[in-house]
């Protein structure tokens, strides 16, 4: 039933003054039951006594959201759950006998767009109050797709939507604690962008030590229609092993009765859904649900190591055969022989997030720095369509206005301000590091997702979306302002810096928090000698300061001239007094010197 819309937020509180006020929480609700209009009245609300003593709920009542009064002598034991339902007969037809079912039915209906639920004592004191939403940070599957909204940690913060999840059980778990994700069988690798000799494929991985028969389970590309393809009977995934399901099975020439053929969307991204079922075909559990963006041709998404980690673009396809997208189309039957194989690591680069300042003071400077981790130039655009450029999505939005190319090891800073001088001064950036921006939005101090995206070729006629430019994710990170992500004592005086360029960006251990340092002070530079292509250079300055030398150009009668400030390479200086360093720098073949950074 739809009455009005609430923005996505949660506030659940207990009011002191009664024993129950320290104990009772709303622990699960099913506000939009799956099954369409025939089961629209199969709603329920579950409460839990999270305390250590019995809670007296005699004549307590739900006074907002729904209307229901508990019996006069009703008491809820520690750890016990109580369930109130909208339609007892319909509820019983789906769930049978349920522990904690309270006699009677509530009146009214839960709001499909979110609302406030209030449980009050017989004297009117608020015992528990929950305001739930259905968008933003809230789980969306409970909104009619299948699953209830369940509390993750009854002792945790009740005012965080992150403490709520969509139940793994397709119809919820009234009267019992939800099992949560079991991760028995997971989608381990997915191929969505294909041309012969490849076709769409889904690799399953068994994370347990016993074989699991997935025959009769469902595979789909839609959470709203998760039963599109029934996996054939006697399809067994071996212990710690693999099984691949191919496009010819879920997109057959002649579909089986009740089957909805499908393929995965390579240009716009899609869902992959694995749903277990009983022998009669009734859905049981959401075994795995993954959402993925657009993908380049012949590249897969997957987990690394197998069965674990985020579902991201892989460095190479590992479905069990050596067939790749550049092979002759006639090899499609050979490709279909693949039974799965251990995954390669996730793809990294060629361009990655290198430094991020997300918790700046109100008048401070936020930025994202990108780094080319390869020894080749990295164009930040599609060379075939140069006006289609890289971008950053997620917490902020930015698209490079002009085609940019990063040299080997090169960097570029995307700033949150148009005051590029402030950014350059804050980071002591040499003139060789470009700054672009500003981006739209603001980096969240408590963390959020950032995605570096690159354009694929536009869709071609006669496709209905001809001209549409797919963007696939080069790198995705979900940084946080709390552990395990690194945080200094004064977060507004820090930035986070990648430790290893070729290491995974999503791993908090590959990042370190470092102070934002003051701009480099001035140092005196003196050439001491120049013989046989070797330059002697003396740098004199103050201890604790940072000094940069970028390059030396040879001109005129062979006398070197010093140019600009630093770029890359680091020499650490440790001393308590004035610094004097004698450095020998090898002259390169074109007359310039290798870059040097003294820090």
C-alpha positions as CSV (number, residue, x, y, z in Angstrom):
1,X,0.0,0.0,0.0
2,X,1.4,3.4,-1.0
3,X,0.6,6.5,1.0
4,X,3.5,8.9,0.8
5,X,7.3,8.9,0.2
6,X,10.1,9.2,2.8
7,X,13.7,10.0,2.0
8,X,16.2,7.3,2.8
9,X,17.2,7.4,6.4
10,X,16.7,5.5,9.6
11,X,16.2,6.6,13.2
12,X,15.4,3.9,15.8
13,X,15.4,4.8,19.4
14,X,14.4,3.5,22.8
15,X,13.0,5.8,25.5
16,X,14.2,5.2,29.0
17,X,11.6,4.8,31.8
18,X,10.5,1.2,31.5
19,X,12.2,-2.2,31.5
20,X,11.2,-2.9,27.9
21,X,12.6,0.5,26.8
22,X,16.1,-0.9,27.3
23,X,15.4,-4.1,25.4
24,X,13.0,-4.2,22.6
25,X,13.9,-3.5,18.9
26,X,12.1,-3.9,15.6
27,X,14.2,-6.7,14.1
28,X,12.5,-7.5,10.7
29,X,9.8,-6.2,8.5
30,X,8.3,-7.4,5.2
31,X,6.6,-4.4,3.8
32,X,6.2,-5.4,0.1
33,X,5.9,-9.2,-0.1
34,X,7.0,-10.9,-3.3
35,X,4.4,-12.7,-5.3
36,X,2.4,-9.8,-6.7
37,X,-1.1,-8.8,-5.7
38,X,-2.1,-12.3,-4.5
39,X,0.3,-12.0,-1.6
40,X,0.2,-8.2,-1.0
41,X,-1.3,-8.8,2.5
42,X,1.4,-11.3,3.6
43,X,3.2,-8.5,5.5
44,X,4.7,-9.0,8.9
45,X,6.6,-7.1,11.6
46,X,9.0,-8.9,14.0
47,X,10.3,-7.5,17.3
48,X,13.1,-8.9,19.4
49,X,14.0,-8.7,23.1
50,X,17.7,-8.0,22.9
51,X,18.0,-7.6,26.6
52,X,18.8,-10.1,29.4
53,X,15.5,-10.1,31.2
54,X,11.9,-10.5,30.2
55,X,10.1,-7.5,28.7
56,X,6.6,-6.8,29.8
57,X,4.6,-5.9,26.7
58,X,1.1,-6.3,28.2
59,X,-1.2,-4.0,26.3
60,X,1.7,-2.5,24.4
61,X,0.6,-1.3,21.0
62,X,1.9,-0.2,17.6
63,X,0.6,3.3,17.4
64,X,2.2,4.5,14.2
65,X,2.5,2.8,10.8
66,X,0.2,0.0,11.8
67,X,-2.3,-0.6,14.5
68,X,-2.0,-3.6,16.8
69,X,-2.3,-4.2,20.6
70,X,-0.5,-7.0,22.4
71,X,-2.5,-9.2,24.9
72,X,-2.8,-7.9,28.4
73,X,-0.4,-10.5,29.9
74,X,2.1,-10.6,27.0
75,X,5.8,-11.0,28.0
76,X,8.7,-11.5,25.8
77,X,11.6,-13.6,27.1
78,X,15.3,-12.6,26.6
79,X,16.3,-13.4,23.0
80,X,12.8,-14.2,22.0
81,X,11.0,-12.8,18.9
82,X,7.4,-11.9,18.4
83,X,5.7,-11.7,15.0
84,X,2.6,-9.7,14.1
85,X,1.0,-10.1,10.7
86,X,-1.5,-8.4,8.5
87,X,-3.4,-11.5,7.2
88,X,-3.1,-14.7,9.3
89,X,-4.6,-17.1,6.8
90,X,-2.4,-15.8,3.9
91,X,0.6,-15.7,6.1
92,X,0.0,-19.3,7.2
93,X,-0.4,-20.5,3.6
94,X,3.2,-19.3,2.9
95,X,5.0,-19.8,6.1
96,X,3.1,-22.5,8.0
97,X,3.8,-22.6,11.8
98,X,6.0,-19.8,12.9
99,X,7.5,-19.4,16.4
100,X,6.5,-16.3,18.2
101,X,3.4,-15.6,16.1
102,X,1.1,-13.4,18.1
103,X,-2.7,-14.0,18.0
104,X,-4.6,-11.6,15.8
105,X,-3.8,-9.4,12.9
106,X,-2.7,-5.8,12.6
107,X,-4.8,-3.2,10.8
108,X,-3.5,-0.8,8.2
109,X,-0.6,-1.7,5.9
110,X,3.2,-1.0,5.8
111,X,4.1,1.7,3.5
112,X,6.0,0.6,0.4
113,X,8.0,3.8,0.3
114,X,9.0,3.9,4.0
115,X,7.4,5.2,7.1
116,X,7.6,5.4,10.9
117,X,6.8,2.4,13.1
118,X,6.2,3.2,16.8
119,X,5.7,0.6,19.6
120,X,4.3,2.2,22.7
121,X,3.6,0.9,26.2
122,X,0.2,0.7,27.8
123,X,0.9,4.1,29.4
124,X,1.9,5.7,26.1
125,X,5.7,5.7,26.6
126,X,7.6,5.0,23.3
127,X,9.3,1.6,23.6
128,X,10.8,1.4,20.1
129,X,10.5,3.6,17.1
130,X,11.8,2.9,13.6
131,X,11.8,5.0,10.5
132,X,12.7,3.0,7.4
133,X,13.3,4.1,3.9
134,X,13.5,2.3,0.5
135,X,16.1,4.2,-1.5
136,X,19.4,5.8,-1.1
137,X,21.5,3.8,1.4
138,X,18.6,1.4,2.1
139,X,18.5,-2.1,0.6
140,X,16.2,-2.1,-2.4
141,X,15.4,-5.9,-2.8
142,X,12.8,-5.8,0.0
143,X,10.8,-3.4,-2.2
144,X,8.9,-6.3,-3.9
145,X,11.8,-8.2,-5.4
146,X,12.0,-10.8,-2.7
147,X,13.3,-10.6,0.9
148,X,12.6,-8.8,4.1
149,X,14.4,-5.9,5.7
150,X,16.3,-7.3,8.7
151,X,18.4,-5.8,11.5
152,X,22.0,-6.9,11.3
153,X,23.2,-6.3,14.9
154,X,20.5,-5.6,17.6
155,X,23.3,-4.2,19.8
156,X,24.6,-2.0,17.1
157,X,23.6,1.6,16.2
158,X,19.9,1.7,15.4
159,X,20.1,4.9,13.5
160,X,22.3,3.6,10.7
161,X,20.8,2.2,7.5
162,X,24.0,0.2,7.2
163,X,22.8,-1.9,10.2
164,X,20.0,-3.2,8.0
165,X,20.2,-5.6,5.1
166,X,18.0,-7.5,2.7
167,X,17.3,-11.0,4.0
168,X,19.0,-13.9,2.2
169,X,15.8,-15.8,2.6
170,X,13.5,-15.0,-0.3
171,X,10.4,-14.6,1.9
172,X,12.2,-13.4,5.0
173,X,12.6,-15.4,8.3
174,X,9.8,-14.4,10.6
175,X,10.2,-15.7,14.1
176,X,13.9,-16.7,13.7
177,X,17.2,-14.9,13.1
178,X,18.0,-14.4,9.4
179,X,21.0,-16.6,8.3
180,X,22.5,-13.8,6.4
181,X,24.8,-14.5,3.4
182,X,26.0,-18.1,3.4
183,X,28.3,-17.8,0.4
184,X,28.1,-21.5,-0.4
185,X,27.9,-21.1,-4.1
186,X,28.9,-17.8,-5.6
187,X,29.2,-16.2,-9.0
188,X,33.0,-16.3,-9.4
189,X,33.5,-15.0,-13.0
190,X,31.2,-13.5,-15.6
191,X,31.7,-12.8,-19.3
192,X,29.1,-10.3,-20.7
193,X,30.7,-8.6,-23.8
194,X,31.2,-11.2,-26.5
195,X,31.5,-11.9,-30.1
196,X,32.2,-15.4,-31.6
197,X,34.1,-17.5,-30.7
198,X,33.0,-16.3,-27.3
199,X,29.5,-16.0,-25.8
200,X,28.1,-14.9,-22.4
201,X,29.1,-17.2,-19.6
202,X,28.7,-17.5,-15.8
203,X,31.2,-19.4,-13.7
204,X,30.0,-20.7,-10.3
205,X,32.4,-21.6,-7.5
206,X,31.7,-23.9,-4.5
207,X,33.3,-22.4,-1.4
208,X,32.6,-25.5,0.7
209,X,34.3,-28.9,1.0
210,X,31.3,-30.9,-0.2
211,X,29.7,-31.2,-3.7
212,X,26.6,-29.1,-4.1
213,X,23.8,-29.9,-6.6
214,X,22.5,-26.7,-8.0
215,X,20.0,-28.3,-10.4
216,X,16.7,-26.6,-10.1
217,X,18.2,-23.3,-8.9
218,X,17.6,-20.2,-10.9
219,X,20.0,-17.9,-12.9
220,X,18.9,-14.5,-14.1
221,X,20.0,-11.0,-15.1
222,X,17.2,-9.3,-13.2
223,X,16.5,-9.0,-9.5
224,X,12.9,-8.2,-10.4
225,X,12.5,-11.4,-12.3
226,X,15.0,-13.8,-10.7
227,X,13.6,-17.1,-12.1
228,X,14.3,-16.6,-15.8
229,X,16.5,-19.7,-16.2
230,X,16.2,-23.0,-14.3
231,X,19.6,-24.7,-14.1
232,X,19.3,-28.3,-15.4
233,X,18.8,-31.1,-12.9
234,X,22.0,-32.9,-11.6
235,X,24.2,-29.9,-12.2
236,X,26.8,-30.5,-9.6
237,X,29.6,-28.0,-8.5
238,X,32.5,-30.0,-7.0
239,X,34.0,-29.1,-3.6
240,X,36.2,-26.0,-4.0
241,X,35.5,-26.4,-7.7
242,X,33.9,-24.7,-10.7
243,X,31.0,-25.0,-13.1
244,X,30.3,-22.8,-16.1
245,X,26.8,-22.1,-17.5
246,X,26.8,-20.7,-21.1
247,X,24.6,-18.4,-23.2
248,X,23.4,-21.2,-25.4
249,X,21.7,-22.6,-22.2
250,X,20.0,-19.4,-20.9
251,X,19.4,-18.0,-24.3
252,X,18.4,-21.0,-26.3
253,X,17.0,-21.0,-29.9
254,X,13.8,-22.7,-28.5
255,X,13.2,-21.7,-24.9
256,X,11.7,-24.2,-22.4
257,X,8.2,-23.6,-21.2
258,X,8.2,-20.8,-18.6
259,X,11.8,-19.8,-19.5
260,X,12.6,-16.1,-20.3
261,X,15.7,-16.1,-22.5
262,X,18.3,-13.4,-21.7
263,X,21.8,-12.2,-22.3
264,X,23.8,-9.8,-20.2
265,X,24.1,-6.1,-21.1
266,X,27.7,-5.3,-22.0
267,X,27.2,-1.6,-22.9
268,X,25.2,-0.5,-19.8
269,X,26.0,-3.1,-17.2
270,X,23.6,-5.5,-15.6
271,X,22.8,-7.9,-12.7
272,X,23.7,-11.5,-12.3
273,X,21.4,-13.3,-9.9
274,X,21.7,-16.8,-8.4
275,X,18.6,-18.1,-6.5
276,X,18.3,-21.5,-4.8
277,X,14.9,-23.3,-4.9
278,X,13.2,-26.4,-3.5
279,X,12.2,-29.4,-5.5
280,X,8.9,-27.8,-6.4
281,X,10.6,-24.7,-7.8
282,X,9.8,-22.4,-5.0
283,X,12.5,-19.8,-4.4
284,X,14.4,-20.3,-1.1
285,X,17.5,-18.1,-0.9
286,X,19.4,-15.4,-2.7
287,X,22.7,-17.2,-3.0
288,X,24.5,-14.4,-4.8
289,X,23.6,-11.1,-6.4
290,X,26.2,-9.0,-8.2
291,X,25.8,-5.8,-10.1
292,X,28.4,-5.0,-12.7
293,X,29.1,-2.0,-15.1
294,X,29.9,-2.0,-18.8
295,X,32.8,-4.2,-19.9
296,X,35.3,-4.3,-22.8
297,X,35.0,-7.0,-25.3
298,X,36.3,-10.4,-24.1
299,X,37.0,-9.3,-20.6
300,X,35.4,-10.8,-17.5
301,X,34.4,-9.7,-14.1
302,X,35.2,-11.8,-11.1
303,X,36.6,-12.4,-7.6
304,X,40.1,-12.8,-6.5
305,X,41.0,-15.1,-4.8
306,X,38.3,-17.5,-5.9
307,X,35.0,-17.1,-4.0
308,X,36.2,-14.0,-2.2
309,X,36.9,-10.3,-2.7
310,X,35.0,-7.7,-4.7
311,X,33.4,-8.5,-8.1
312,X,35.6,-6.4,-10.5
313,X,37.2,-6.5,-13.9
314,X,39.8,-9.3,-14.2
315,X,43.3,-9.1,-15.7
316,X,42.5,-12.1,-17.9
317,X,39.6,-14.5,-18.7
318,X,39.9,-17.9,-16.9
319,X,36.9,-19.9,-17.8
320,X,38.8,-23.1,-18.5
321,X,39.9,-22.8,-22.2
322,X,42.5,-20.9,-24.1
323,X,40.0,-19.5,-26.6
324,X,40.0,-15.7,-26.7
325,X,38.0,-13.1,-28.6
326,X,40.6,-12.7,-31.4
327,X,40.4,-16.4,-32.4
328,X,38.3,-17.7,-35.3
329,X,34.5,-17.8,-34.7
330,X,34.6,-21.6,-35.5
331,X,36.2,-22.2,-32.1
332,X,32.9,-21.4,-30.2
333,X,32.3,-25.1,-29.5
334,X,35.8,-25.4,-28.0
335,X,35.1,-22.3,-25.8
336,X,32.0,-24.0,-24.5
337,X,34.0,-27.0,-23.2
338,X,35.5,-24.8,-20.4
339,X,34.6,-26.1,-17.0
340,X,36.1,-23.1,-15.1
341,X,39.5,-22.5,-13.6
342,X,41.2,-20.5,-10.8
343,X,40.9,-16.8,-11.4
344,X,43.7,-14.5,-12.3
345,X,44.1,-11.3,-10.2
346,X,42.0,-8.2,-10.8
347,X,43.0,-5.8,-13.5
348,X,45.1,-2.8,-12.3
349,X,45.9,0.2,-14.4
350,X,47.2,1.5,-16.7
351,X,46.0,4.6,-14.7
352,X,45.1,4.4,-11.0
353,X,44.1,6.5,-8.1
354,X,47.4,7.6,-6.4
355,X,46.6,10.3,-3.8
356,X,43.3,11.5,-2.3
357,X,42.5,14.3,0.1
358,X,39.0,13.9,1.2
359,X,38.8,15.5,4.7
360,X,39.9,19.0,4.1
361,X,39.0,22.0,6.3
362,X,36.1,24.2,5.1
363,X,38.6,26.5,3.3
364,X,41.0,23.6,2.4
365,X,41.8,21.8,-0.9
366,X,40.3,18.5,-1.9
367,X,41.8,16.6,-4.8
368,X,42.2,13.2,-6.5
369,X,45.6,12.4,-8.1
370,X,45.9,9.9,-10.9
371,X,49.1,8.0,-11.8
372,X,50.2,6.1,-14.9
373,X,51.8,3.0,-13.5
374,X,53.2,1.7,-16.8
375,X,56.3,2.5,-18.9
376,X,54.2,3.6,-21.9
377,X,52.1,6.7,-22.5
378,X,48.5,6.4,-21.2
379,X,45.9,8.4,-23.2
380,X,43.0,9.6,-21.0
381,X,40.7,9.3,-24.0
382,X,39.6,6.9,-26.7
383,X,42.2,7.2,-29.5
384,X,39.6,6.3,-32.1
385,X,37.1,8.9,-30.8
386,X,39.3,11.5,-29.0
387,X,36.4,13.6,-27.8
388,X,35.4,10.7,-25.6
389,X,37.5,11.1,-22.5
390,X,38.1,9.4,-19.1
391,X,36.1,10.4,-16.1
392,X,35.6,10.0,-12.4
393,X,32.2,8.9,-11.0
394,X,30.8,8.0,-7.6
395,X,31.1,10.6,-4.8
396,X,32.3,13.2,-7.3
397,X,31.7,13.6,-11.0
398,X,34.3,14.7,-13.5
399,X,34.9,14.2,-17.2
400,X,38.2,15.4,-18.7
401,X,37.3,18.4,-20.9
402,X,40.3,17.8,-23.3
403,X,42.2,14.8,-24.4
404,X,45.1,14.3,-22.0
405,X,48.0,11.9,-22.2
406,X,50.0,10.8,-19.2
407,X,53.7,10.0,-19.8
408,X,55.2,6.9,-18.3
409,X,55.0,7.3,-14.5
410,X,53.2,10.6,-15.1
411,X,50.6,12.1,-12.8
412,X,47.6,14.5,-13.1
413,X,45.6,16.1,-10.3
414,X,41.8,16.5,-10.5
415,X,41.0,19.3,-8.1
416,X,37.8,20.2,-6.2
417,X,38.6,23.9,-6.6
418,X,39.4,26.2,-9.5
419,X,42.2,27.7,-7.4
420,X,44.9,25.6,-9.0
421,X,47.6,27.7,-7.5
422,X,46.5,26.7,-4.0
423,X,46.6,23.0,-5.0
424,X,50.1,23.4,-6.5
425,X,51.4,25.2,-3.5
426,X,49.9,22.7,-1.0
427,X,51.5,19.7,-2.8
428,X,54.6,21.5,-4.1
429,X,53.7,20.2,-7.5
430,X,56.2,20.8,-10.3
431,X,55.0,22.5,-13.4
432,X,55.1,19.2,-15.3
433,X,52.2,17.8,-13.3
434,X,49.0,19.2,-14.8
435,X,46.0,20.2,-12.7
436,X,42.4,20.0,-14.1
437,X,39.0,20.6,-12.6
438,X,37.0,21.5,-10.6
439,X,34.9,18.3,-10.2
440,X,31.3,18.4,-9.2
441,X,30.3,17.3,-5.7
442,X,32.5,16.9,-2.6
443,X,34.5,14.0,-1.3
444,X,32.8,12.5,1.8
445,X,34.8,12.7,5.0
446,X,33.4,9.4,6.2
447,X,34.1,7.6,3.0
448,X,32.4,6.7,-0.3
449,X,33.0,5.0,-3.6
450,X,35.2,6.5,-6.4
451,X,35.3,5.0,-9.9
452,X,37.8,5.8,-12.6
453,X,36.0,5.2,-15.9
454,X,37.2,5.1,-19.5
455,X,35.2,5.2,-22.8
456,X,34.6,2.2,-25.0
457,X,33.7,2.6,-28.7
458,X,30.2,4.0,-29.3
459,X,27.4,1.6,-30.1
460,X,27.0,1.2,-33.9
461,X,23.9,1.0,-36.2
462,X,21.6,-0.8,-36.5
463,X,21.5,-1.0,-32.7
464,X,18.7,1.0,-31.3
465,X,21.2,2.8,-29.0
466,X,23.6,3.7,-31.8
467,X,25.9,6.5,-30.7
468,X,25.7,5.6,-27.0
469,X,29.1,5.6,-25.4
470,X,29.7,2.8,-22.8
471,X,32.1,3.6,-20.0
472,X,33.7,0.8,-18.1
473,X,35.5,0.9,-14.8
474,X,39.3,1.0,-14.8
475,X,39.5,1.2,-11.0
476,X,37.0,1.3,-8.1
477,X,37.8,2.1,-4.5
478,X,35.5,2.4,-1.5
479,X,37.6,4.5,0.9
480,X,36.5,5.1,4.5
481,X,37.3,7.6,7.2
482,X,37.7,4.8,9.7
483,X,39.7,1.5,10.1
484,X,40.8,-0.6,8.3
485,X,41.4,2.4,6.1
486,X,44.3,4.5,7.4
487,X,43.5,7.7,9.4
488,X,45.7,10.1,11.2
489,X,44.8,11.8,14.6
490,X,43.9,14.9,12.6
491,X,42.1,13.7,9.5
492,X,41.7,17.2,8.1
493,X,45.5,17.5,8.0
494,X,46.1,14.3,6.0
495,X,45.8,12.7,2.6
496,X,45.8,9.1,1.7
497,X,48.5,7.8,-0.6
498,X,48.7,4.5,-2.5
499,X,51.6,2.3,-1.4
500,X,52.1,0.1,-4.5
501,X,50.9,1.4,-7.9
502,X,50.3,-2.1,-9.2
503,X,48.6,-3.3,-6.0
504,X,44.8,-3.5,-5.7
505,X,43.3,-0.1,-5.1
506,X,40.3,-1.5,-3.1
507,X,42.6,-3.0,-0.4
508,X,43.0,-0.6,2.6
509,X,46.4,-2.1,3.3
510,X,47.7,-0.7,0.0
511,X,47.0,2.9,1.3
512,X,48.7,5.0,3.9
513,X,47.7,8.2,5.6
514,X,50.4,11.0,5.4
515,X,50.4,14.6,6.6
516,X,49.7,17.3,4.1
517,X,53.1,19.0,4.2
518,X,53.9,22.7,3.7
519,X,55.4,23.8,0.3
520,X,59.1,23.3,-0.2
521,X,61.4,26.0,0.9
522,X,64.1,27.5,-1.3
523,X,67.4,25.7,-1.6
524,X,70.7,26.9,-3.2
525,X,71.9,24.8,-6.1
526,X,75.5,24.7,-7.3
527,X,77.2,22.8,-10.1
528,X,80.5,21.4,-8.8
529,X,81.7,19.6,-11.9
530,X,80.7,18.3,-15.3
531,X,83.0,15.7,-16.8
532,X,82.3,12.7,-19.1
533,X,78.6,13.2,-19.0
534,X,78.4,13.2,-15.2
535,X,77.1,16.3,-13.4
536,X,78.1,17.1,-9.8
537,X,75.4,19.0,-8.0
538,X,75.4,20.6,-4.5
539,X,72.1,21.3,-2.8
540,X,72.2,23.4,0.4
541,X,69.2,24.1,2.6
542,X,67.5,23.6,6.0
543,X,66.9,20.3,7.7
544,X,63.3,19.2,7.6
545,X,62.5,21.0,4.4
546,X,61.8,19.5,1.0
547,X,63.9,20.3,-2.1
548,X,63.2,19.3,-5.7
549,X,65.4,19.2,-8.7
550,X,63.6,18.2,-11.9
551,X,66.1,18.3,-14.8
552,X,69.3,19.8,-16.1
553,X,69.6,20.9,-19.7
554,X,73.0,21.1,-21.4
555,X,73.4,24.1,-23.7
556,X,76.0,26.6,-25.0
557,X,79.6,25.5,-24.4
558,X,78.6,22.6,-22.3
559,X,77.7,24.5,-19.1
560,X,74.6,23.0,-17.4
561,X,71.6,25.1,-16.6
562,X,69.1,24.1,-13.8
563,X,65.4,24.0,-14.6
564,X,62.2,24.0,-12.5
565,X,61.3,21.7,-9.6
566,X,60.9,18.0,-8.9
567,X,58.9,15.3,-10.6
568,X,59.7,11.7,-9.5
569,X,62.2,9.5,-7.8
570,X,62.9,10.0,-4.1
571,X,66.0,10.5,-2.0
572,X,65.3,10.7,1.7
573,X,67.4,13.2,3.7
574,X,67.9,12.7,7.5
575,X,69.9,15.3,9.5
576,X,69.5,17.7,12.3
577,X,71.3,20.6,10.8
578,X,71.9,22.3,7.4
579,X,71.9,19.9,4.5
580,X,74.7,19.7,2.0
581,X,74.6,16.9,-0.6
582,X,77.0,16.2,-3.4
583,X,75.1,14.3,-6.1
584,X,76.3,12.7,-9.4
585,X,73.6,12.6,-12.0
586,X,74.0,10.7,-15.3
587,X,73.3,12.8,-18.4
588,X,70.8,11.1,-20.8
589,X,71.4,10.7,-24.5
590,X,69.3,13.8,-25.5
591,X,71.4,16.1,-23.3
592,X,69.0,16.2,-20.4
593,X,69.5,14.6,-16.9
594,X,67.4,12.0,-15.3
595,X,64.9,13.5,-12.9
596,X,65.7,13.6,-9.2
597,X,63.7,14.3,-6.2
598,X,65.2,15.1,-2.8
599,X,62.8,14.9,0.1
